Amino acid sequence: MKGSFIVFIVVGIATFLMFAIFIVYFVLIHRKKQLLHSIEKEKIKNEFKQTLLQSQLEIQEQTLKTISQEIHDNIGQSLSLAKLTLNTMLPIEDKRLKEKIINSKELVSKSIADLRDLSRSLDTDYVKEMGLQRAIEYELEIMHKTETIATRLIVEGNMIRLEKQISHEDYLNF
């Protein structure tokens, strides 16, 4: 009886150990699946954020392009017509009126140039064609002409050409 009791205890302990190992094995498999699931979930979340950011950038770019085109087409045409009308006025003997017409022509010409500059600065394709450094230099020149801010651009290192679009993370790490 003592021998069968020992066998019963050994079999019980072996069964208990196998059951414990079985439970630990399934817990480890479950944790591994949870970890893989959370990694996949984070990856999908990041891809979604990246896609959303890309969409936002494309919408913003298209909006700026549309605004630029509208400014150039509509307001530019009106100002050009006003300048053309001023240029077709007959020579006037009245010195004050002649001076006002000349000032109006200059003001319309300046408005057309400013409008062209604004339209170009909103057009992202223009910046792409011009290059980032030249676009910054151009904007600084405009600021310099106002004579309110002294500007200077210093570029160090080698110029690199960026791809059409860079990701948000790349931009932050740049």
Wavefront OBJ file of the C-alpha trace (Angstrom):
o trace
v 0.000 0.000 0.000
v 2.843 2.306 0.755
v 4.282 1.678 -2.727
v 0.981 2.435 -4.448
v 0.603 5.608 -2.351
v 4.059 6.766 -3.501
v 3.179 5.950 -7.120
v -0.080 7.832 -6.670
v 1.801 10.865 -5.252
v 4.434 10.721 -8.027
v 1.755 10.423 -10.713
v -0.190 13.260 -9.057
v 2.889 15.493 -8.886
v 3.808 14.630 -12.503
v 0.243 15.398 -13.602
v 0.279 18.634 -11.625
v 3.659 19.632 -13.157
v 2.441 18.797 -16.669
v -0.725 20.792 -16.029
v 1.366 23.710 -14.698
v 3.724 23.542 -17.699
v 0.699 23.364 -20.014
v -0.804 26.494 -18.377
v 2.530 28.381 -18.473
v 2.952 27.406 -22.155
v -0.494 28.731 -23.077
v 0.027 31.905 -21.026
v 3.310 32.531 -22.867
v 1.669 31.889 -26.254
v -1.200 34.213 -25.309
v 1.233 36.973 -24.242
v 3.208 36.559 -27.450
v -0.003 36.907 -29.480
v -0.968 39.989 -27.455
v 2.449 41.527 -28.078
v 2.274 40.810 -31.808
v -1.263 42.190 -31.871
v -0.236 45.410 -30.104
v 2.768 45.796 -32.440
v 0.501 45.293 -35.467
v -2.045 47.700 -33.993
v 0.657 50.353 -33.472
v 1.932 49.803 -37.005
v -1.555 50.264 -38.464
v -2.047 53.350 -36.284
v 1.220 54.862 -37.548
v 0.346 54.044 -41.163
v -3.036 55.695 -40.663
v -1.417 58.808 -39.187
v 1.055 58.898 -42.079
v -1.727 58.566 -44.638
v -3.778 61.225 -42.871
v -0.796 63.593 -42.770
v -0.092 62.968 -46.460
v -3.735 63.683 -47.303
v -3.687 66.880 -45.253
v -0.511 68.040 -46.995
v -1.989 67.305 -50.416
v -5.215 69.143 -49.556
v -3.273 72.111 -48.212
v -1.049 72.169 -51.286
v -4.048 72.009 -53.628
v -5.841 74.745 -51.672
v -2.821 77.053 -51.850
v -2.469 76.309 -55.551
v -6.136 77.139 -56.155
v -5.911 80.362 -54.146
v -2.738 81.314 -55.999
v -4.379 80.691 -59.358
v -7.511 82.642 -58.377
v -5.451 85.597 -57.152
v -3.363 85.571 -60.296
v -6.274 85.167 -62.699
v -9.018 87.310 -61.200
v -7.372 90.143 -59.307
v -4.387 90.259 -61.664
v -6.638 90.686 -64.677
v -8.592 93.479 -62.991
v -5.427 95.353 -62.075
v -3.978 94.854 -65.552
v -7.165 96.242 -67.078
v -7.035 99.240 -64.712
v -3.413 99.871 -65.703
v -4.276 99.565 -69.389
v -7.139 102.032 -68.926
v -4.826 104.482 -67.143
v -2.276 104.152 -69.954
v -4.864 104.993 -72.615
v -5.858 108.301 -71.031
v -5.256 111.329 -73.180
v -2.422 113.675 -72.284
v -3.734 116.066 -69.680
v -2.726 119.679 -69.211
v -3.825 119.868 -65.585
v -0.615 119.225 -63.644
v -2.349 117.898 -60.479
v -4.555 115.485 -62.423
v -1.598 114.323 -64.516
v 0.381 113.667 -61.322
v -2.533 111.684 -59.849
v -2.740 109.543 -62.984
v 1.012 108.879 -62.901
v 0.790 107.955 -59.200
v -2.194 105.695 -59.928
v -0.239 103.934 -62.698
v 2.686 103.383 -60.345
v 0.373 102.139 -57.599
v -1.366 99.700 -59.958
v 2.022 98.497 -61.273
v 3.231 97.942 -57.705
v -0.017 96.131 -56.856
v 0.415 93.838 -59.871
v 4.011 93.059 -58.854
v 2.974 92.435 -55.226
v 0.107 90.261 -56.372
v 2.447 88.274 -58.631
v 4.833 87.800 -55.701
v 2.008 86.684 -53.415
v 0.667 84.313 -56.020
v 4.102 82.764 -56.524
v 4.735 82.394 -52.803
v 1.472 80.468 -52.394
v 2.178 78.170 -55.334
v 4.098 75.156 -54.015
v 5.118 74.122 -57.526
v 6.898 77.435 -57.878
v 8.896 76.707 -54.724
v 9.688 73.222 -56.025
v 10.899 74.613 -59.337
v 12.816 77.464 -57.764
v 14.323 75.383 -54.965
v 13.948 75.959 -51.249
v 17.055 78.107 -50.834
v 16.144 80.439 -53.694
v 12.542 80.658 -52.464
v 13.742 81.688 -49.002
v 16.166 84.200 -50.518
v 13.335 85.622 -52.625
v 11.053 86.038 -49.592
v 13.881 87.684 -47.656
v 14.445 90.097 -50.558
v 10.786 91.084 -50.394
v 11.085 91.664 -46.641
v 14.248 93.667 -47.196
v 12.461 95.927 -49.697
v 9.947 96.923 -47.016
v 12.874 98.359 -45.065
v 11.312 97.270 -41.785
v 13.404 94.175 -41.141
v 17.055 93.556 -41.898
v 17.500 89.988 -43.131
v 20.385 87.749 -44.008
v 20.535 84.106 -45.045
v 23.608 82.007 -44.335
v 23.725 78.534 -45.850
v 26.336 76.083 -44.679
v 27.073 72.606 -45.928
v 26.189 70.893 -49.151
v 22.875 71.402 -50.887
v 20.708 68.308 -51.020
v 17.636 67.886 -53.149
v 14.646 66.516 -51.263
v 12.115 64.190 -52.799
v 8.731 65.595 -53.793
v 7.238 64.658 -50.426
v 9.009 63.597 -47.255
v 7.257 61.923 -44.401
v 6.391 63.736 -41.195
v 8.785 61.535 -39.187
v 11.578 62.176 -41.701
v 10.931 65.899 -41.410
v 11.078 65.753 -37.612
v 14.291 63.710 -37.709
v 15.825 65.987 -40.365
l 1 2 3 4 5 6 7 8 9 10 11 12 13 14 15 16 17 18 19 20 21 22 23 24 25 26 27 28 29 30 31 32 33 34 35 36 37 38 39 40 41 42 43 44 45 46 47 48 49 50 51 52 53 54 55 56 57 58 59 60 61 62 63 64 65 66 67 68 69 70 71 72 73 74 75 76 77 78 79 80 81 82 83 84 85 86 87 88 89 90 91 92 93 94 95 96 97 98 99 100 101 102 103 104 105 106 107 108 109 110 111 112 113 114 115 116 117 118 119 120 121 122 123 124 125 126 127 128 129 130 131 132 133 134 135 136 137 138 139 140 141 142 143 144 145 146 147 148 149 150 151 152 153 154 155 156 157 158 159 160 161 162 163 164 165 166 167 168 169 170 171 172 173 174
